């Protein structure tokens, strides 16, 4: 291993902010400099990311966060994943002639969650005024920001479709009929006006002003604009048919973001915190449990044995994700069994010297039907032609170019936030006229089969891929994550294993070559399965790639520096802060002092 890094690891004591866009990271740090805490900074960073990376996330998307409060001493999850609307039944979607929920359009929309989640965090844990925290996002939307080339490319690829089928999107993303040039100033005055109006909400106290903004979102002028549009909207989606929405005013009015306990696993002295099974987060814990009995420290972290072992563990963990995970408020999830040492040992024993091309979910007594159902789905022909996955964070590795967001922030008091906001991207749905943003498409993660933890059902949360992480050991606390759909917990796993077992620094670990499996069923339309397939960056060397192929892996070699977009921040026991961001795609940055 080399201690060469593409950029310095940020170190300091005052605060650090790292995200997938340099402007958002600078905004977060600016909030810390003005006396705000990590929660204020996280909200400002996230709202700015909605402006500068609209091809991935937006106000009507979704957001999980894992955070630690220095005041309470607690580590918790904030769940801002909206559920399926009350009218979202399997019968309705089947009657529309669908076997899969489309990856775009109004039938793919669940209750918008992100904005309420950020406001809940700001109200309960922040210390700044809503107007001050929202101001950077408002200013960038009104005055303009240098548009990323990948945003411009995404808009260019969809400009004709917008003009013909989604005219409200054409007005926002191609103003005057022109596609924005890369790096040119791009403005979204409607979004600026929406956020300015929310930031100006009345109330006698700071908390009351935030709560009024939340009310305006769910049943005031924002909701009114959404449902005025949906009253007669019929939208063409990826199914090549037009559909009407099932989202109704009561769905938004009755929903609130919530707090939950984290799910944890002990790994080589580290307590790793993840979300519950409404997210894929537990899959990282399952993979760690499987690998806990393997001497990874004796392996070359870029060698074929390490790559093979991790890939095979990932296949087993993700097969269980597809079989058992779902909203625990609606289904019985056998998580205690899935994370038990006996179960992990049995799964570990399945890892051989050769790559498996089988789908191998564990068979837990009483849940055998779910394992059988996954095996059936993984081989089913849904009658959908090959299309790019309807999740843009992976599009730079497939057929379209795109990008995504994650943020990690720590302040001088020890508050810290990791969050992976997503959804509501410009590809997902038409812009709501007058608001400047579209609805989400997260319902595509449900199945139209009965009896599954992930079956479409009113009020049920989709089993999302969004999965931030927090880990702690001996007074050290680490927040980290990455965008990337099904790959999020794979890239985080690899980085964390190298950090724990090989002593790599935050930045050093991010600069190492990454890889991932495509073996299991994808979470996004068209729900593709690629048995035995994996992708790896060429920096591991031809000898490693050749050995992986000799072991039976179907290896796709990615373009250099294209796999994974990790960020991380660490607080040492003595209060020293560290942060890092991936060099891939040349836009993520860590800042701090």
C-alpha positions as MATLAB code, in Angstrom:
seq = 'XXXXXXXXXXXXXXXXXXXXXXXXXXXXXXXXXXXXXXXXXXXXXXXXXXXXXXXXXXXXXXXXXXXXXXXXXXXXXXXXXXXXXXXXXXXXXXXXXXXXXXXXXXXXXXXXXXXXXXXXXXXXXXXXXXXXXXXXXXXXXXXXXXXXXXXXXXXXXXXXXXXXXXXXXXXXXXXXXXXXXXXXXXXXXXXXXXXXXXXXXXXXXXXXXXXXXXXXXXXXXXXXXXXXXXXXXXXXXXXXXXXXXXXXXXXXXXXXXXXXXXXXXXXXXXXXXXXXXXXXXXXXXXXXXXXXXXXXXXXXXXXXXXXXXXXXXXXXXXXXXXXXXXXXXXXXXXXXXXXXXXXXXXXXXXXXXXXXXXXXXXXXXXXXXXXXXXXXXXXXXXXXXXXXXXXXXXXXXXXXXXXXXXXXXXXXXXXXXXXXXXXXXXXXXXXXXXXXXXXXXXXXXXXXXXXXXXXXXXXXXXXXXXXXXXXXXXXXXXXXXXXXXXXXXXXXXXXXXXXXXXXXXXXXXXXXXXXXXXXXXXXXXXXXXXXXXXXXXXXXXXXXXXXXXXXXXXXXXXXXXXXXXXXXXXXXXXXXXXXXXXXXXXXXXXXXX';
ca = [
       0.000    0.000    0.000;
       1.063    3.555   -0.651;
       0.357    6.578    1.510;
      -0.202    8.630   -1.674;
      -3.517   10.451   -1.727;
      -5.178   12.510   -4.423;
      -5.828   15.324   -1.970;
      -5.047   16.073    1.677;
      -7.151   14.611    4.450;
      -8.832   17.542    6.181;
      -7.917   17.900    9.863;
      -8.905   20.395   12.526;
     -10.852   20.963   15.737;
     -13.526   23.521   14.832;
     -15.677   21.658   12.321;
     -15.707   19.644    9.104;
     -18.223   19.356    6.288;
     -17.951   16.945    3.388;
     -20.419   16.298    0.593;
     -20.686   15.333   -3.043;
     -20.528   18.951   -4.262;
     -17.967   21.560   -3.282;
     -20.526   24.373   -3.094;
     -22.685   22.434   -0.642;
     -19.656   21.557    1.497;
     -18.667   25.236    1.588;
     -22.227   26.181    2.548;
     -22.169   23.705    5.436;
     -18.841   25.021    6.666;
     -20.137   28.564    6.350;
     -23.021   27.744    8.673;
     -20.564   26.332   11.234;
     -18.463   29.514   10.956;
     -21.569   31.607   11.699;
     -22.162   29.748   14.964;
     -24.498   27.062   13.760;
     -24.140   23.452   14.792;
     -23.839   20.298   12.693;
     -27.628   20.013   12.360;
     -28.013   23.550   11.023;
     -25.121   22.894    8.657;
     -26.578   19.583    7.476;
     -29.898   21.198    6.601;
     -28.251   24.081    4.729;
     -25.956   21.667    2.903;
     -28.822   19.374    1.926;
     -31.057   22.160    0.621;
     -28.144   23.477   -1.421;
     -27.550   20.019   -2.866;
     -31.151   20.069   -4.095;
     -30.285   23.181   -6.094;
     -26.853   22.260   -7.483;
     -27.576   18.546   -8.084;
     -31.205   18.503   -9.245;
     -30.579   15.454  -11.446;
     -30.419   13.376   -8.285;
     -32.306   14.898   -5.388;
     -35.024   17.402   -4.702;
     -37.377   18.769   -2.062;
     -40.017   16.090   -2.774;
     -37.536   13.223   -2.463;
     -36.594   11.164    0.562;
     -33.927   11.235    3.235;
     -32.566    9.006    5.974;
     -30.051   10.446    8.429;
     -28.055    8.868   11.224;
     -26.925   11.431   13.770;
     -25.290   11.750   17.160;
     -26.335   14.531   19.527;
     -23.726   15.811   21.956;
     -26.558   17.247   24.079;
     -28.494   14.012   24.520;
     -25.583   11.600   24.070;
     -27.800    9.521   21.792;
     -27.291    8.161   18.275;
     -30.551    7.974   16.311;
     -32.076    7.628   12.869;
     -34.225   10.324   11.322;
     -36.580    8.674    8.837;
     -37.894   10.990    6.149;
     -38.917    8.205    3.799;
     -42.488    8.822    2.735;
     -44.875    5.848    2.501;
     -47.136    4.650   -0.288;
     -50.371    6.664   -0.678;
     -53.650    5.285    0.650;
     -54.854    4.516   -2.882;
     -51.638    2.699   -3.867;
     -52.940   -0.836   -3.994;
     -51.698   -3.795   -5.978;
     -55.155   -4.115   -7.517;
     -55.042   -0.581   -8.905;
     -51.599   -0.995  -10.448;
     -52.436   -4.408  -11.897;
     -55.580   -2.908  -13.406;
     -53.298   -0.456  -15.197;
     -51.736   -3.448  -16.957;
     -48.467   -3.310  -15.033;
     -46.232   -6.127  -13.809;
     -43.624   -3.690  -12.450;
     -44.122   -0.206  -11.069;
     -42.603    2.231  -13.598;
     -39.316    3.900  -12.728;
     -40.716    7.350  -13.477;
     -44.040    9.122  -13.515;
     -46.924    9.662  -11.151;
     -47.642    6.015  -10.262;
     -44.096    5.815   -8.908;
     -44.689    8.647   -6.428;
     -44.833    8.121   -2.665;
     -45.454   10.821   -0.054;
     -42.678   13.433   -0.372;
     -40.462   13.168    2.695;
     -37.204   15.100    2.438;
     -38.323   18.637    3.273;
     -40.268   17.646    6.391;
     -37.335   15.533    7.552;
     -34.868   18.390    7.284;
     -37.239   20.744    9.063;
     -37.738   18.222   11.878;
     -33.972   18.002   12.335;
     -33.653   21.799   12.288;
     -36.450   22.314   14.804;
     -35.349   19.708   17.342;
     -31.561   19.822   17.072;
     -30.537   23.004   15.274;
     -30.053   26.413   16.861;
     -30.378   28.802   13.905;
     -33.377   30.475   12.329;
     -35.037   28.788    9.369;
     -34.521   31.898    7.238;
     -30.757   31.855    7.839;
     -30.372   28.134    7.186;
     -32.421   28.245    3.961;
     -30.785   31.420    2.621;
     -27.850   29.796    0.729;
     -30.160   27.469   -1.220;
     -32.501   30.353   -2.005;
     -29.647   32.531   -3.225;
     -28.179   29.831   -5.480;
     -31.583   29.039   -6.967;
     -32.367   32.721   -7.572;
     -28.948   34.083   -8.595;
     -27.566   30.965  -10.262;
     -24.827   28.395   -9.798;
     -22.320   26.957  -12.301;
     -24.237   23.956  -13.628;
     -22.382   20.665  -13.513;
     -21.574   19.146  -16.920;
     -23.445   15.996  -15.878;
     -26.551   18.046  -15.088;
     -26.330   19.760  -18.453;
     -25.798   16.408  -20.196;
     -28.791   14.883  -18.410;
     -31.016   17.792  -19.411;
     -29.744   17.633  -22.997;
     -30.630   13.954  -23.214;
     -34.173   14.641  -22.009;
     -34.841   18.023  -23.636;
     -36.905   16.599  -26.476;
     -38.932   14.415  -24.138;
     -39.570   17.355  -21.817;
     -40.706   19.588  -24.667;
     -43.130   16.984  -25.997;
     -44.410   15.275  -22.876;
     -43.403   17.200  -19.715;
     -43.729   20.898  -20.670;
     -43.511   22.146  -17.088;
     -40.072   20.486  -16.858;
     -39.040   22.068  -20.145;
     -39.838   25.506  -18.724;
     -37.521   24.982  -15.743;
     -34.682   22.863  -17.154;
     -34.537   24.350  -20.687;
     -35.537   27.988  -20.142;
     -36.332   29.668  -23.436;
     -35.951   26.304  -25.123;
     -32.168   26.234  -24.551;
     -30.239   23.456  -22.820;
     -27.879   24.955  -20.221;
     -24.195   24.928  -21.193;
     -21.818   23.160  -18.787;
     -20.526   25.566  -16.113;
     -22.914   28.326  -17.190;
     -24.955   29.985  -14.456;
     -28.237   28.154  -14.056;
     -31.199   29.587  -12.187;
     -34.428   28.117  -10.854;
     -36.486   31.168   -9.867;
     -39.613   29.136   -9.083;
     -37.738   26.997   -6.545;
     -36.155   30.130   -5.088;
     -39.593   31.684   -4.622;
     -40.976   28.486   -3.075;
     -38.144   28.233   -0.571;
     -38.180   31.970    0.158;
     -41.862   31.770    1.018;
     -41.293   28.736    3.282;
     -38.319   30.446    4.962;
     -40.507   33.488    5.707;
     -43.110   31.516    7.646;
     -44.636   33.318   10.624;
     -44.562   32.232   14.249;
     -43.842   33.541   17.736;
     -40.813   31.304   18.277;
     -38.062   29.732   16.194;
     -39.733   26.347   16.540;
     -43.138   27.744   15.609;
     -41.731   29.290   12.439;
     -40.242   25.948   11.415;
     -43.501   24.143   12.174;
     -45.402   26.664   10.075;
     -43.068   25.971    7.145;
     -43.795   22.267    7.587;
     -47.532   22.994    7.597;
     -47.253   25.131    4.472;
     -45.467   22.221    2.823;
     -47.912   19.461    3.699;
     -51.245   21.316    3.511;
     -50.576   24.963    2.619;
     -49.456   26.568   -0.626;
     -47.008   23.774   -1.584;
     -49.574   21.010   -1.219;
     -52.191   23.152   -2.949;
     -49.925   23.603   -5.989;
     -49.137   19.881   -6.091;
     -52.778   18.811   -6.008;
     -53.941   21.519   -8.381;
     -51.518   19.990  -10.870;
     -52.404   16.378  -10.081;
     -56.140   17.026  -10.442;
     -55.970   16.490  -14.204;
     -52.346   15.455  -14.853;
     -51.818   12.320  -16.920;
     -48.115   11.689  -17.383;
     -46.144    9.529  -19.802;
     -43.647    7.361  -17.935;
     -41.058    4.686  -18.686;
     -43.828    2.131  -19.284;
     -44.658    4.087  -22.488;
     -48.143    4.794  -21.174;
     -49.779    7.742  -19.458;
     -50.924    7.391  -15.860;
     -52.608    9.517  -13.236;
     -51.365    9.882   -9.670;
     -52.739    8.060   -6.655;
     -51.213   10.574   -4.215;
     -53.978   12.524   -2.443;
     -54.072   15.588   -0.140;
     -54.672   13.477    2.969;
     -51.528   11.458    2.262;
     -49.368   14.561    2.616;
     -51.383   16.216    5.353;
     -51.292   13.197    7.647;
     -47.605   12.227    7.339;
     -44.629   13.389    9.450;
     -40.957   12.440    9.512;
     -39.979   10.415   12.593;
     -37.084    9.346   14.787;
     -36.087    5.716   15.294;
     -33.494    3.660   17.080;
     -30.515    2.531   15.056;
     -29.754   -1.104   14.280;
     -26.247   -2.055   15.468;
     -23.562   -4.705   15.142;
     -20.247   -5.099   16.935;
     -17.327   -5.523   14.535;
     -13.709   -5.708   15.758;
     -14.441   -3.261   18.567;
     -16.529   -0.903   16.446;
     -20.254   -0.449   17.032;
     -21.730    0.130   13.591;
     -25.097    1.951   13.419;
     -27.487    1.575   10.494;
     -31.167    2.146    9.700;
     -33.861   -0.461   10.208;
     -34.957   -2.777    7.381;
     -37.114   -0.205    5.535;
     -33.700    0.679    4.113;
     -31.078   -1.700    2.790;
     -28.853   -0.490    5.676;
     -28.855   -3.817    7.582;
     -27.199   -5.492    4.592;
     -23.922   -3.831    5.609;
     -24.287   -5.318    9.083;
     -25.040   -8.747    7.634;
     -21.970   -8.597    5.422;
     -19.847   -7.572    8.412;
     -21.283  -10.422   10.479;
     -20.359  -12.890    7.735;
     -16.847  -11.458    7.382;
     -16.274  -11.222   11.141;
     -14.912  -14.768   11.085;
     -12.498  -14.186    8.181;
      -8.895  -12.986    8.588;
      -9.210  -10.060    6.223;
      -6.244   -8.308    7.817;
      -3.942  -10.993    6.415;
      -5.143  -10.314    2.864;
      -3.906   -7.726    0.395;
      -6.771   -5.177    0.418;
      -6.441   -4.884   -3.355;
      -5.765   -8.570   -3.957;
      -7.973  -11.145   -5.614;
      -8.572  -13.084   -2.385;
      -9.900   -9.985   -0.604;
     -12.079   -8.947   -3.560;
     -13.446  -12.465   -4.041;
     -14.230  -12.941   -0.347;
     -16.022   -9.607   -0.020;
     -17.999  -10.119   -3.243;
     -19.183  -13.567   -2.116;
     -20.243  -12.220    1.294;
     -22.102   -9.397   -0.445;
     -24.016  -11.850   -2.633;
     -25.244  -13.722    0.436;
     -26.205  -10.583    2.352;
     -28.038   -9.052   -0.594;
     -29.975  -12.273   -1.263;
     -31.293  -11.897    2.276;
     -32.062   -8.243    1.636;
     -34.289   -9.226   -1.274;
     -35.938  -11.992    0.748;
     -36.519  -10.520    4.186;
     -36.251   -6.720    4.261;
     -39.194   -4.329    4.275;
     -41.012   -1.847    6.475;
     -40.898   -3.366    9.993;
     -44.094   -1.477   10.864;
     -45.934   -3.645    8.321;
     -44.033   -6.945    8.271;
     -42.286   -9.362   10.576;
     -38.562   -8.968    9.810;
     -36.393  -11.715   11.402;
     -33.518   -9.303   11.996;
     -32.305  -10.902   15.241;
     -31.806  -14.163   13.359;
     -30.236  -12.479   10.331;
     -27.631  -10.767   12.528;
     -26.973  -13.701   14.881;
     -23.530  -15.295   14.969;
     -24.900  -18.778   14.291;
     -26.677  -17.578   11.165;
     -23.618  -15.607   10.015;
     -21.391  -18.638   10.526;
     -23.671  -20.767    8.378;
     -23.619  -18.132    5.658;
     -19.842  -17.766    5.954;
     -19.422  -21.492    5.336;
     -20.984  -21.054    1.888;
     -18.049  -18.946    0.672;
     -15.745  -21.134   -1.405;
     -12.751  -20.500   -3.616;
     -14.936  -20.130   -6.712;
     -17.589  -17.534   -7.492;
     -21.176  -18.610   -6.990;
     -23.682  -17.890   -9.748;
     -26.670  -18.982   -7.642;
     -29.100  -16.834   -5.692;
     -28.705  -18.194   -2.145;
     -31.041  -16.570    0.381;
     -30.952  -18.075    3.845;
     -33.897  -20.265    4.788;
     -35.212  -19.181    8.164;
     -37.925  -21.413    9.658;
     -41.333  -19.877    9.093;
     -40.080  -17.682    6.248;
     -39.388  -20.324    3.612;
     -42.075  -18.940    1.313;
     -40.254  -15.618    1.129;
     -37.016  -17.322    0.072;
     -38.897  -19.252   -2.610;
     -40.595  -16.051   -3.782;
     -37.235  -14.330   -4.233;
     -35.875  -17.241   -6.273;
     -38.955  -16.978   -8.476;
     -38.645  -13.204   -8.966;
     -34.948  -13.413   -9.751;
     -35.647  -15.617  -12.764;
     -38.914  -14.036  -13.920;
     -39.367  -12.312  -17.268;
     -41.298   -9.109  -16.586;
     -41.720   -8.356  -20.279;
     -39.673   -5.169  -19.974;
     -36.983   -4.395  -22.522;
     -33.476   -3.525  -21.382;
     -33.415    0.072  -20.219;
     -31.097    2.107  -18.037;
     -31.804    1.613  -14.356;
     -34.204    4.296  -13.141;
     -31.841    5.564  -10.480;
     -29.419    8.217  -11.703;
     -26.639    7.664   -9.202;
     -25.483    4.681  -11.258;
     -26.138    6.189  -14.666;
     -22.538    7.230  -15.255;
     -21.763    3.494  -15.200;
     -24.637    2.547  -17.519;
     -26.316    4.378  -20.363;
     -26.871    7.940  -19.140;
     -24.656   10.294  -17.224;
     -25.732   11.410  -13.812;
     -24.699   12.074  -10.281;
     -25.898   12.008   -6.677;
     -25.488   13.304   -3.110;
     -24.291   12.431    0.376;
     -23.155   14.573    3.300;
     -21.220   14.103    6.551;
     -20.812   16.940    9.047;
     -19.253   17.216   12.527;
     -19.105   20.345   14.678;
     -16.771   21.375   17.508;
     -19.205   20.123   20.154;
     -19.283   16.586   18.775;
     -22.662   16.699   17.033;
     -22.527   14.749   13.787;
     -24.786   13.885   10.875;
     -24.538   11.400    8.003;
     -27.273   11.551    5.384;
     -27.932   10.253    1.872;
     -30.769   12.355    0.424;
     -32.250   11.203   -2.862;
     -35.360   11.142   -5.030;
     -37.341   13.882   -6.676;
     -34.670   14.210   -9.342;
     -35.408   15.991  -12.592;
     -35.735   12.675  -14.472;
     -38.373   11.274  -12.111;
     -41.478   13.365  -12.835;
     -42.645   16.626  -14.392;
     -41.950   19.787  -12.435;
     -44.929   20.980  -10.408;
     -45.875   24.273  -12.096;
     -44.891   27.249   -9.989;
     -42.880   25.267   -7.421;
     -39.740   24.496   -9.417;
     -39.348   20.837   -8.443;
     -40.793   17.408   -9.394;
     -42.229   14.585   -7.316;
     -40.292   11.409   -6.524;
     -40.349    7.907   -8.036;
     -39.506    5.761   -4.976;
     -42.550    3.478   -5.314;
     -40.691    1.605   -8.071;
     -39.031   -0.358   -5.257;
     -42.295   -2.098   -4.331;
     -43.410   -5.404   -5.849;
     -46.859   -6.057   -7.284;
     -46.866   -9.559   -5.738;
     -48.912  -10.239   -2.608;
     -47.496  -11.394    0.701;
     -43.978   -9.916    0.613;
     -42.353   -7.451    3.023;
     -41.891   -5.270   -0.058;
     -45.369   -5.725   -1.562;
     -47.055   -2.458   -2.473;
     -49.466   -1.507    0.315;
     -51.014    1.764    1.522;
     -48.946    3.424    4.247;
     -45.962    1.104    3.774;
     -42.488    2.531    3.289;
     -40.618    1.290    0.210;
     -37.460   -0.664    0.982;
     -35.120    2.077   -0.106;
     -31.410    1.838   -0.944;
     -30.507    4.962    1.034;
     -28.124    4.005    3.798;
     -25.843    6.388    5.755;
     -23.531    4.976    8.425;
     -22.139    5.852   11.850;
     -19.545    3.804   13.736;
     -17.940    4.311   17.151;
     -15.088    2.808   19.137;
     -13.271    3.965   22.293;
     -14.502    7.547   22.062;
     -13.988    7.811   18.302;
     -17.032    8.431   16.089;
     -17.121    8.082   12.335;
     -19.833    9.116    9.871;
     -19.653    7.982    6.269;
     -21.637    7.051    3.202;
     -22.003    7.212   -0.544;
     -24.700    7.524   -3.169;
     -25.036    4.704   -5.679;
     -28.276    2.753   -5.324;
     -27.647   -0.942   -4.699;
     -23.906   -0.267   -4.515;
     -24.049    2.050   -1.505;
     -23.443   -0.583    1.150;
     -20.932   -2.404   -1.031;
     -18.662    0.608   -1.460;
     -19.053    1.567    2.203;
     -18.233   -1.996    3.257;
     -15.011   -2.098    1.235;
     -13.863    1.288    2.518;
     -14.703    0.438    6.134;
     -12.947   -2.944    5.983;
      -9.762   -1.326    4.687;
     -10.027    1.334    7.398;
     -10.462   -1.244   10.181;
      -8.165   -4.050    9.019;
      -5.447   -2.280    7.058;
      -5.189    1.052    8.827;
      -5.882    3.178    5.777;
      -6.641    6.836    6.390;
      -9.964    8.330    5.379;
      -8.685    9.825    2.138;
      -6.220    7.038    1.446;
      -9.019    4.490    1.600;
     -11.187    6.506   -0.789;
      -8.364    6.660   -3.303;
      -8.076    2.870   -3.467;
      -9.789    0.998   -6.330;
     -13.379   -0.047   -5.674;
     -15.600   -2.838   -6.927;
     -19.151   -4.163   -6.587;
     -21.438   -7.061   -7.472;
     -24.449   -6.938   -9.804;
     -25.371  -10.558   -8.997;
     -28.595   -9.931   -7.056;
     -31.894   -8.402   -8.147;
     -31.715   -4.652   -8.604;
     -33.891   -2.322   -6.569;
     -34.850   -0.055   -9.462;
     -36.939   -0.583  -12.568;
     -36.420   -2.838  -14.572;
     -35.222   -4.930  -11.553;
     -32.391   -6.593  -13.448;
     -30.409   -9.631  -12.232;
     -26.881  -10.318  -13.515;
     -25.723  -13.623  -12.009;
     -22.019  -13.751  -11.251;
     -21.320  -10.284  -12.647;
     -19.122   -7.731  -10.910;
     -17.465   -4.441  -11.788;
     -14.011   -3.311  -10.687;
     -11.712   -0.375  -11.326;
      -8.615   -1.186  -13.416;
      -6.171    0.131  -10.802;
      -6.196   -3.282   -9.066;
      -4.081   -4.537  -11.950;
      -4.507   -7.102  -14.697;
      -3.236   -9.992  -12.574;
      -6.009   -9.490  -10.011;
      -8.653   -9.185  -12.718;
      -7.373  -12.346  -14.412;
      -7.478  -14.285  -11.143;
     -11.017  -13.127  -10.423;
     -12.086  -14.373  -13.838;
     -10.294  -17.666  -13.183;
     -12.385  -17.975  -10.005;
     -15.551  -17.718  -12.103;
     -16.474  -14.051  -11.710;
     -17.852  -12.296  -14.780;
     -15.763   -9.151  -14.549;
     -16.519   -5.808  -16.161;
     -13.591   -3.424  -15.900;
     -14.854    0.112  -15.303;
     -13.268    3.238  -16.659;
     -10.589    4.546  -14.260;
     -11.867    6.543  -11.300;
     -15.576    5.925  -11.892;
     -16.736    3.524   -9.140;
     -17.975    4.889   -5.811;
     -18.412    8.405   -4.411;
     -17.659    8.095   -0.715;
     -17.331   10.824    1.871;
     -16.479   10.458    5.572;
     -15.763   12.452    8.708;
     -14.217   11.300   11.985;
     -14.009   12.734   15.495;
     -11.129   11.362   17.518;
     -11.439   10.807   21.253;
      -9.417   13.994   21.909;
     -11.767   16.107   19.760;
      -9.583   16.237   16.657;
     -11.661   16.177   13.485;
     -10.838   14.557   10.142;
     -12.716   14.470    6.827;
     -12.303   13.219    3.275;
     -14.141   13.035   -0.049;
     -13.759   10.931   -3.142;
     -11.855   12.351   -6.116;
     -14.182   10.486   -8.504;
     -16.213   12.728  -10.826;
     -14.157   15.680   -9.551;
     -16.807   17.449   -7.520;
     -16.997   16.041   -3.963;
     -14.972   17.965   -1.404;
     -14.248   18.017    2.291;
     -13.612   21.302    4.060;
     -12.835   22.124    7.667;
     -10.443   23.665   10.139;
];
